[in-house]
Amino acid sequence: MPLSAFVRTRNRTASPRSGTARVARRRIVAVAALCATAVAAGCSSTPDDASSIVRTTTNIAGAGVVGLERDTTRACALPSAPDPANGSTRTVTHAAGVSEVPADPQRIVVLTTSALDAACAVGLWERVVGAVTLDGPSPQPDYLGTGVLKIPGVGSAAQPDPALIAGLHPDLILGNIPTAGASFDALRAIAPTVLVGADNSWQAEFTALATGLGRRAAADDALDNYRTEATDIGNAIAANQTQASLIRFTADTNRIQGSDSFAGQVLGDVGVQRPTAQRGPSFDVTPDQFATKVEGDLIYVILAGEEGKRHGESVLRTDAWKDLGAATDKRVFAVEDTVWHGNGLTAARALLADLNGTLNGFVTD
């Protein structure tokens, strides 16, 4: 049974000067602009210019918006050493075949955000000479920092442009399979190409991408550090005492993020509990199912772009939503889609920071 009833009782009886109230105030979320409504903040070797980041509302239909004070200046790792190799190239077996790739690539084109995230996580983002771009006001996710905004675009993830890629003279192309608009044969005619397969584990995909970059050892170390950080945060915030609900709003769907989702996996790494209904694969819900499928001690809402934000706001203003205990308790947080619906180590570490600041928090007006 969720702890919402206990939380409501505690809120009504606690004195404003009590230790409980002080702890709650200290844990109140650092609210933020959503990626869809902010100018990108990106990976940089110099501090991000705070004046370049557009700050928007700190509250969306009663949900506190998370991420305003995210520090992206150290989002990307320092350059890592390449794995040992016999010669200037190495053989990589991947989802699309076998490729002979540079042992230490210098000019990289990435065809997915997860590939850009991987390059960031092993310290090679400054060698990325081309990247697919996102729809919306920012070509790359905010959480990666401002530096990535300077990377030339090569089309969208759905339609990368082989001519633009070829014009950048890459020595490695890195992405996922299938690649719409550019087949493996077309890509490897331009440069050595590694395409990883769809995998239910973001950690396995990250490792495969890092292997293509010649950084398997660096990836293993980074994952070990992430797992330690997740465990430490989970212990510090008593994660196993809270049932957190996850729901993502697109233009026309309300989708529970289950154990197969990126956010669901990261919450599991931290030890956060999930409501009973959410302990399996992701699924869509309707308003009449909110009480049984969405309720939790707190609820994280993911708003997918402007259309998802509009739809999500309309849902959060309905009686079916307002009747939820987490909504009554002011324990609903709106989080960045590119982080919580992302795929990569850098996104996972940003998600850890969001959890650390909100799991025991309350939204203020």
JOVENMO-V157928 format. One line per field, one symbol per residue. burial: + if it has 16 or more other ideal C-beta (glycine too) atoms within 10 Angstrom, else -. A space follows every 10 residues. Layout:
# JOVENMO-V157928
burial=???
This chain:
# JOVENMO-V157928
burial=-+++--+--- +--------- ---+---+++ ++++++++++ ++++---+-- --+----+-+ ++++++++-+ -+--+++--+ -++------+ -+-+-+--+- ++-++-++++ ++++++++++ ++++++++++ ++++---+++ +++++++++- +--++++--+ ++--++-+-+ +++++++-+- -+++--++-+ ++++++---- -++-++++++ +++++++++- -++--+--++ --++--+-+- -+++++++++ ---+++++-- ++++++++++ +++++-++-- -+--+----+ --++++++++ +++++--++- +++-++---- +--++++-++ ++++++++++ ++++++++++ ++++++++++ +++--
